[in-house]
Structure formats: C-alpha cells, structure tokens
Amino acid sequence: MKHTELIEIAKYLQQFKKISSISRADDNVLKLYFERGLPLFVDLSRNDSYIFIKEDFKRSKLYNAPFDVILAKRFANSALEKVEVEEGNRILRLHVKASSSYKSLSTTLQLEFTGRNTNAIILDENGVVLEALRHIDLSVSFRSVKVGEPLLALPSRELKEKPFEMESGIEEHLVEAYQKRLHVRLADIKKQKIALIDKKIQKLIDHMKSLENEAELYMQSDIANHHGTLVLANLHLIKGYQELIKVVDFEGREVEILLDKEAQTPQMAANLLFKKSKKLRQKALSVHRQMENLEEKKLFLERLCEMVKSCTDEEEVNILVPKQRQSKQKSDDSLYYETFFVEGYKIMLGKNEKGNIALLKDAKKSDIWLHLKEMPSTHVIIRTEKQNVPEAVLIFAAKLCVNFSVTQKGGYLVDYTPRKNVKPFDGANVAYEVYQTLRIYKE
C-alpha cells in the first residue's frame, strides 16, 4: 500500500459514521461492513498487504480466537469517530466508540502496512494493546506487540513513492485492486494446490501398483483347490512320508503336486491345500476391494483437481483444498464422504454409494439435501443447525454436486430440499416431491 493511497482511502472512510460489523474473512483478511455500501476487505498478508472491495468473498471458516472476540466486542455496531493516516508511516487508524451496558469504550484499530511486520492491532484509549493479529516478540523486532503492554510508535521516515493516481473513483479503484492481483495470485495458488493433489494421486497410483495381481491370486487359488481335490481322489496311492507326488487329473494329464511338509497324512495335505486355496481367494477379494477403494479416491482427487482448475477466485480454491483440515474424520461412515466448510456451514459430499447412504443416514431433518435432477449423482448435504442457508452456500454446494457427478461441460439442474422431505429406498435411491431447483453451469 502506498502512503498516498491510504490517505485517499481514509478520506473515503470518513463519510461513514458507523461500523456495523467486522470479522476475519480469512487468516489474514479482515472484513468490515459500514452502515451502507459493499464490504471493505483488508488483506494483511506479509509483503503484499492491500485494501479492496469484493462483493462475493467466500469464507472457509469462522474465527473465534481472542483477537476475533475483542474485534467483535469493540467494533461491532460502533460509532466511527475518526479515520487517520500516520505521517511518515503506512499506518491507517480507525478510532471508534462502542457503548456497552456499563460505559462507553473508546478503541483504535491500527492497520500497519509495513511489509514483513504488517499487522492489525487493537488498542485501548491509553494506547495499550488489547489484542493483535500477530503478536511480535523483541527477538524479531525492535518493537514488541504484546497484550497488556503500551504500543511504541514507529519512527517516522521519508517514504519514497511514485505519485499515486486514480483513474476512477475510490470504490472503483478498490474493486480493481482485487482484480489486478487476482490473475497472478490465483495462478500461484492453483499451481500449489494442483501440485498437492497430484502428489496424492501419484501416491495412490504407487499403492495400486504395489498390490498383488488379483487375477494371479485367483489362478493360484484355483490351482491349490484342484490339487487338493486330486490328492483326495488319490489317497490310496499316496504314502504318508511323500512330499512330492505325481498323479493323473480328471482329463488324463499328469500333474506334479508339492505337499506341505507339516502334513502328517495325505488327508491332512489335502486339507492344507484347500485352506491355502481359501486364503488366496480371500486375499484376491481383499485386493479387489482395496483396488476399488483406491480407484474411487483417485477419481475423487481427479475431479477435485478439475474443479480447482475452473475456480475463478482464490477463496474458492482454499475452500476446496484448505491449508489444514478443520476436523479429523473419525467414524467409519465419514471415510466415504468429503467435508468442506463455507461461511461456517459444513457441506458433506458422498464419494460413492456407501458415502451417499451414510449421508442420508447421518443428516438431520433440517439439513439441506442436494442431487442432480433426474440423473445419477453424488448426494450433498448442508448442515444447517436450523439456520437459513445463504444463497452463496447453496450455490457452492450445488457446484460441488455437479462437478463431482459429471465430466461433460454444460448446464445442469440441481434439486435441493430439507432432508425430512427425502425418502430413501434400495440403498442410495430416494423419492422426493417438495423441492427447489438451481441451474449450475459446468465449465
């Protein structure tokens, strides 16, 4: 951020008399709603901090750290008394007054656009730190940022900047600020997430290659069973001490059979061969199930990768492939469906038929169920907690339903209705009559 740009933004903000709400929209992004107009976003990423306006910014989660609690308590529905930019520093201050049931609280939100030490600091009327986005120790900076300590002022310096010029109004400029960064930042984050997904896909491929050959196991099972049958048919010809026998099969061919050394009698040798055949068949079946499971995981990741490639903003990419999972999937059923978080809402998507059945079973009556209209598709559930679901969340869930169900581009209809209106039968098949429909276009 340029110092002169911050001055223009401060002039723009002085028209507002109230901050309606403030919260984190991402790890390093603050979202401010004033009494009117579009929300204002402050991206406090190190070395690339800026202020922008975006109408449909999607949050992947809700934040409730001490910083967020103080932020909401001190600034939600507060009177905006003063906006200023510090001379000789890229620092924007919002001075507010919030009335509680006991007294009126004066608070300052200090937004520092200072490169590596970019920060958002909440100060009381005496300049004491109440909370900060980043706590800074003296070991990494000459000025510490610690709760309960006065915040030292940064020394003023000469800022060497090119003249700041706006070709349009300040609101248009703030909208363009996001768009200018979008192309580069979106390309970078897509590259990172796709590389992460590709790594997981390759790991699955390596695992599949390491599995024993299913057909070979079934063939060995059939051979062991055949040998056991031949041993039973020739018990009268086999001596108790023999380890290798030659017999004629039912088609007149000579067959050489190696008997188990642990077999004390020909009868026991036949039983051990039948036992070996059964184990090989069970092993082949296990390999088949493992291969099916790995193929399903691989298909899910491939579709996830395609959806990441089609994303038009970085927030959506972070929702699809978050930096860190918010909850570990523990139950057996949850292994069959994937979970995403949008604006604090939990969205679950079935990976296969078992996943779809598990979702139908686990969903609450008030949860929203989504499915492609009159087409086979994955089932999607939005956990509502009896709250009204925002349209943006519904649309995102419908996009998940489309992208993880079909591969062809085009327009698709997605039906949605509360889970209580859905009647399952024969596994994951359902019947429903009361519903609404969204049209989603897959690019």
C-alpha positions in Angstrom: 0.0 0.0 0.0 1.2 3.5 -0.8 1.0 6.2 1.8 -0.8 8.5 -0.6 -3.3 5.7 -1.4 -4.0 5.2 2.3 -4.8 8.9 2.6 -7.4 8.6 -0.2 -8.9 5.6 1.5 -9.1 7.5 4.8 -10.9 10.3 3.1 -13.4 7.8 1.6 -14.0 6.2 5.0 -14.6 9.5 6.8 -18.1 9.6 5.1 -19.2 6.7 7.3 -20.5 7.2 10.8 -20.7 3.6 12.0 -19.0 0.2 11.6 -21.9 -2.3 11.5 -19.7 -5.5 11.8 -16.1 -6.6 11.5 -14.6 -10.1 11.4 -11.9 -12.1 9.8 -12.8 -13.5 6.3 -9.5 -15.4 6.0 -6.4 -16.0 8.1 -5.0 -12.6 7.2 -8.1 -10.8 5.8 -10.5 -8.5 7.7 -14.0 -7.8 6.5 -15.6 -4.5 7.5 -19.2 -3.6 7.0 -20.1 0.1 7.4 -23.7 1.4 7.6 -24.1 1.2 3.8 -22.3 0.0 0.7 -20.3 -3.0 -0.1 -18.0 -4.7 2.5 -14.4 -3.4 2.7 -11.6 -6.0 3.0 -8.1 -5.5 4.4 -5.6 -8.1 3.3 -2.8 -8.1 5.9 -0.6 -10.7 4.2 3.1 -10.0 4.7 4.8 -8.1 1.9 1.6 -7.9 -0.2 -1.0 -6.1 2.0 -3.7 -4.0 0.5 -7.3 -2.9 0.8 -10.0 -4.0 -1.6 -13.8 -4.3 -2.3 -15.3 -7.6 -3.4 -19.0 -8.4 -3.4 -18.9 -12.2 -3.1 -15.9 -13.1 -0.9 -16.4 -16.6 0.5 -15.1 -17.6 3.9 -14.0 -21.1 4.5 -14.4 -20.9 8.3 -15.5 -18.8 11.2 -12.8 -17.4 13.6 -13.1 -17.3 17.3 -9.6 -16.6 18.6 -9.1 -13.9 21.3 -8.3 -11.4 18.6 -11.6 -12.1 16.9 -13.6 -11.9 20.2 -12.1 -8.5 21.1 -12.6 -7.3 17.5 -16.3 -8.1 17.5 -16.8 -6.7 21.1 -15.1 -3.4 20.5 -16.0 -2.6 16.9 -19.4 -4.2 16.0 -22.1 -1.5 15.9 -19.5 1.1 17.0 -19.5 4.8 16.1 -16.7 5.7 13.8 -15.3 8.9 15.2 -12.1 9.4 13.3 -10.0 7.9 10.5 -6.4 9.0 10.1 -3.1 8.1 8.4 0.1 8.5 10.3 2.6 10.9 8.8 5.7 9.1 7.6 4.3 5.6 8.0 1.9 3.4 6.1 -0.4 3.1 9.1 -4.2 3.6 9.0 -6.1 4.1 12.2 -9.8 3.7 12.8 -11.0 5.3 16.1 -14.4 4.1 17.4 -16.6 4.4 20.4 -18.8 1.5 21.4 -21.5 1.8 24.1 -21.9 -1.2 26.4 -24.3 -1.6 29.3 -21.8 -0.2 31.7 -19.8 2.5 29.8 -18.7 3.9 26.5 -15.5 2.2 25.2 -13.0 4.1 23.0 -10.9 1.8 20.9 -8.4 2.1 18.0 -7.8 -0.4 15.2 -4.3 0.2 13.9 -3.7 -1.3 10.5 0.0 -1.4 9.7 1.1 -2.0 6.1 4.7 -2.3 6.9 6.0 -5.3 4.8 7.3 -8.1 7.0 5.7 -6.8 10.2 2.3 -6.0 8.6 -0.3 -6.2 11.4 -3.7 -5.3 12.8 -3.5 -4.1 16.4 -6.4 -3.3 18.8 -5.6 -0.5 21.2 -7.5 0.9 24.2 -7.8 4.7 24.9 -4.4 4.7 26.5 -2.6 3.0 23.6 -2.3 -0.3 25.4 -2.5 -3.4 23.2 -5.8 -5.3 23.8 -5.1 -7.9 21.0 -3.3 -8.2 17.7 -3.5 -10.3 14.6 0.2 -11.1 15.1 2.0 -11.0 18.5 5.6 -9.8 18.0 8.4 -10.5 20.3 11.5 -8.3 20.8 13.6 -11.2 19.4 12.3 -10.5 15.9 11.6 -6.7 16.1 12.8 -3.6 18.0 9.1 -3.1 18.9 7.1 -5.8 20.7 3.4 -6.2 20.2 2.1 -7.9 23.4 -1.3 -7.8 25.1 -1.3 -5.5 28.1 1.7 -3.5 27.0 1.7 0.0 25.6 2.5 0.1 21.9 5.6 2.0 21.0 5.2 4.4 18.0 7.2 3.6 14.8 9.8 6.1 13.9 8.7 8.5 11.1 10.6 8.1 7.9 10.8 9.5 4.4 8.6 7.4 2.1 10.0 7.2 -1.4 6.9 6.5 -3.5 5.8 7.2 -7.1 2.8 9.6 -7.2 -0.5 7.8 -6.7 -3.1 8.4 -9.3 -6.6 7.1 -9.6 -8.2 6.8 -13.0 -11.6 6.2 -11.4 -13.4 6.8 -8.1 -12.1 5.3 -4.9 -14.7 2.5 -4.8 -13.9 1.5 -8.4 -10.2 1.7 -7.5 -10.7 -0.7 -4.6 -12.6 -3.2 -6.8 -9.8 -3.0 -9.3 -7.2 -3.6 -6.6 -8.5 -7.1 -6.1 -8.8 -7.8 -9.9 -5.2 -6.7 -10.5 -3.8 -9.2 -8.1 -6.3 -11.9 -9.0 -4.6 -13.3 -12.1 -1.2 -13.7 -10.5 -2.3 -14.8 -7.1 -4.9 -17.2 -8.5 -2.4 -18.8 -10.8 0.1 -19.3 -8.0 -2.4 -20.8 -5.5 -3.8 -23.1 -8.2 -0.3 -24.3 -9.1 0.4 -25.0 -5.4 -2.9 -26.9 -4.8 -2.8 -28.8 -8.0 0.7 -30.0 -7.2 -0.5 -31.1 -3.8 -3.4 -33.1 -5.3 -1.1 -34.6 -8.0 1.2 -35.8 -5.2 -1.7 -37.5 -3.5 -2.8 -39.1 -6.8 0.7 -40.4 -7.5 0.8 -41.9 -4.0 -2.4 -43.7 -4.8 -1.1 -44.9 -8.1 2.1 -46.2 -6.4 -0.1 -48.0 -3.8 -2.2 -49.6 -6.6 1.0 -50.8 -8.4 2.2 -52.4 -5.2 -0.9 -54.5 -4.8 -0.6 -58.2 -5.7 -2.2 -59.2 -9.0 -5.9 -60.2 -8.4 -6.1 -62.5 -11.4 -2.9 -64.3 -10.4 -4.2 -64.8 -6.9 -7.5 -66.3 -8.2 -5.5 -68.6 -10.5 -3.2 -69.8 -7.7 -6.4 -70.4 -5.6 -7.9 -72.5 -8.3 -4.7 -74.5 -8.7 -4.5 -75.2 -4.9 -8.1 -76.2 -4.8 -7.6 -78.5 -7.9 -4.5 -80.1 -6.3 -6.4 -80.7 -3.1 -9.2 -82.4 -5.0 -6.6 -84.6 -6.8 -4.9 -85.5 -3.5 -8.3 -86.6 -2.1 -9.0 -88.7 -5.2 -5.7 -90.5 -4.9 -5.4 -91.0 -1.1 -4.9 -94.7 -1.6 -1.9 -94.2 -3.8 0.0 -91.6 -1.6 2.4 -92.7 1.1 2.4 -90.8 4.4 6.0 -89.7 4.0 5.8 -88.3 0.5 6.4 -84.6 -0.2 6.1 -84.7 -3.9 3.6 -86.7 -5.8 2.6 -87.3 -9.4 -1.0 -88.1 -10.2 -3.2 -88.1 -13.3 -6.0 -85.5 -13.3 -9.6 -86.0 -14.5 -8.6 -85.1 -18.0 -5.8 -87.7 -18.2 -2.9 -85.3 -17.7 -0.1 -86.0 -15.3 0.1 -83.4 -12.5 3.0 -82.9 -10.1 1.9 -81.7 -6.6 4.2 -80.5 -3.8 2.7 -81.5 -0.4 3.1 -79.4 2.7 5.9 -80.7 5.0 3.7 -80.1 8.0 1.1 -82.6 6.7 1.3 -85.8 8.7 -1.1 -87.7 6.4 -2.3 -87.4 2.8 -5.7 -86.4 4.1 -4.1 -83.5 6.1 -2.1 -82.5 2.9 -5.4 -82.2 1.0 -7.0 -80.1 3.8 -4.0 -77.8 3.8 -4.3 -77.3 0.1 -8.0 -76.4 0.4 -7.1 -74.0 3.3 -4.4 -72.4 1.1 -7.0 -72.0 -1.8 -9.4 -70.3 0.5 -6.8 -67.9 1.8 -5.7 -67.0 -1.7 -9.3 -66.4 -2.7 -9.9 -64.1 0.3 -6.6 -62.3 -0.4 -7.7 -61.8 -4.0 -11.1 -60.4 -2.8 -9.3 -58.1 -0.4 -7.0 -56.8 -3.2 -10.1 -56.2 -5.4 -11.7 -54.2 -2.6 -8.5 -52.2 -2.0 -8.2 -51.5 -5.7 -11.8 -50.3 -5.9 -11.3 -48.1 -2.8 -8.1 -46.6 -4.3 -9.7 -46.1 -7.7 -12.6 -44.2 -6.0 -10.1 -42.0 -4.1 -8.2 -41.3 -7.3 -11.3 -40.4 -9.2 -12.4 -38.0 -6.4 -9.0 -36.3 -6.4 -9.0 -36.0 -10.2 -12.4 -34.3 -10.1 -11.2 -32.1 -7.3 -8.3 -31.1 -9.4 -10.5 -30.2 -12.3 -12.7 -28.1 -10.1 -9.7 -26.3 -8.7 -8.6 -25.5 -12.3 -12.0 -24.0 -13.0 -12.1 -21.7 -9.9 -12.3 -18.0 -10.6 -11.1 -16.8 -7.2 -8.5 -17.9 -4.6 -11.1 -18.1 -1.8 -12.9 -20.9 -3.5 -9.6 -22.7 -4.1 -8.8 -22.5 -0.4 -12.2 -23.9 0.4 -11.7 -26.9 -1.9 -8.2 -27.6 -0.7 -7.8 -25.9 2.8 -4.5 -25.3 4.4 -5.4 -27.6 7.2 -8.5 -29.7 7.8 -10.8 -28.3 10.5 -11.8 -31.7 11.8 -10.4 -35.2 11.5 -12.8 -37.7 10.1 -13.1 -40.4 12.7 -16.2 -42.6 12.0 -16.2 -45.4 9.5 -19.0 -43.7 7.6 -17.1 -40.5 7.2 -14.4 -42.3 5.2 -16.9 -42.4 2.4 -17.7 -38.7 2.2 -15.7 -35.5 2.0 -16.3 -32.3 4.1 -16.0 -28.7 3.0 -16.6 -25.5 5.0 -18.1 -22.3 3.6 -19.1 -19.3 5.7 -19.1 -21.6 8.7 -21.5 -24.1 7.1 -20.5 -27.7 6.8 -21.0 -29.3 3.4 -20.7 -33.1 3.0 -20.3 -34.8 -0.3 -20.7 -38.6 -0.9 -17.7 -40.2 -2.6 -19.5 -43.4 -3.6 -22.8 -45.3 -2.9 -21.7 -46.1 0.7 -21.0 -42.4 1.2 -24.4 -41.4 -0.2 -26.1 -43.9 2.1 -24.1 -42.7 5.1 -25.0 -39.1 4.4 -28.7 -39.9 4.2 -28.4 -41.8 7.5 -26.4 -39.1 9.3 -28.2 -36.0 8.1 -30.7 -34.2 10.4 -34.2 -33.3 9.3 -33.4 -29.6 8.8 -30.3 -30.2 6.8 -30.4 -29.4 3.1 -30.0 -32.3 0.6 -28.9 -31.7 -3.0 -28.9 -34.0 -6.0 -28.8 -33.7 -9.8 -32.3 -33.5 -11.3 -33.3 -36.9 -12.8 -29.7 -38.0 -13.2 -27.4 -40.3 -11.2 -25.2 -38.2 -9.0 -23.4 -37.8 -5.7 -25.5 -36.8 -2.7 -24.6 -33.5 -1.0 -25.7 -32.4 2.5 -25.5 -28.9 4.0 -25.5 -29.0 7.8 -27.8 -26.1 8.7 -28.1 -26.2 12.5 -31.6 -25.0 11.9 -30.3 -21.7 10.3 -31.2 -20.2 7.0 -28.6 -21.1 4.4 -27.2 -18.2 2.4 -27.6 -18.4 -1.3 -23.8 -18.3 -1.9 -23.5 -21.5 0.2 -26.4 -23.2 -1.7 -24.8 -22.4 -5.0 -21.4 -23.6 -3.9 -22.9 -26.9 -2.7 -24.7 -27.3 -6.0 -21.5 -26.7 -7.9 -19.9 -29.5 -5.8 -22.8 -31.8 -6.7 -22.3 -31.1 -10.4 -18.5 -31.2 -10.6 -18.2 -34.5 -8.7 -21.0 -36.2 -10.6 -20.5 -35.4 -14.3 -17.5 -34.8 -16.5 -19.1 -33.1 -19.5 -19.4 -29.3 -19.7 -22.8 -27.6 -19.8 -25.8 -26.5 -17.8 -27.3 -28.8 -15.1 -30.2 -28.7 -12.8 -29.7 -29.4 -9.1 -32.7 -30.1 -6.8 -32.5 -29.3 -3.2 -34.8 -29.7 -0.2 -34.7 -30.3 3.6 -33.6 -33.9 4.4 -37.0 -34.5 6.0 -38.6 -34.5 2.5 -36.3 -37.2 1.2 -37.4 -40.8 1.4 -34.5 -43.3 0.8 -35.1 -46.8 -0.6 -32.9 -49.6 -2.0 -29.7 -48.1 -0.7 -29.0 -44.6 -2.1 -32.1 -44.3 -4.2 -34.6 -41.7 -3.0 -38.0 -40.2 -3.6 -38.9 -36.6 -3.0 -41.8 -34.3 -4.1 -41.2 -30.9 -2.4 -38.1 -29.2 -3.7 -36.5 -26.2 -5.4 -34.0 -26.2 -8.2 -30.8 -24.4 -9.1 -29.2 -24.2 -12.5 -25.4 -24.7 -12.5 -23.1 -24.3 -15.5 -20.0 -26.6 -15.5 -17.1 -25.0 -17.4 
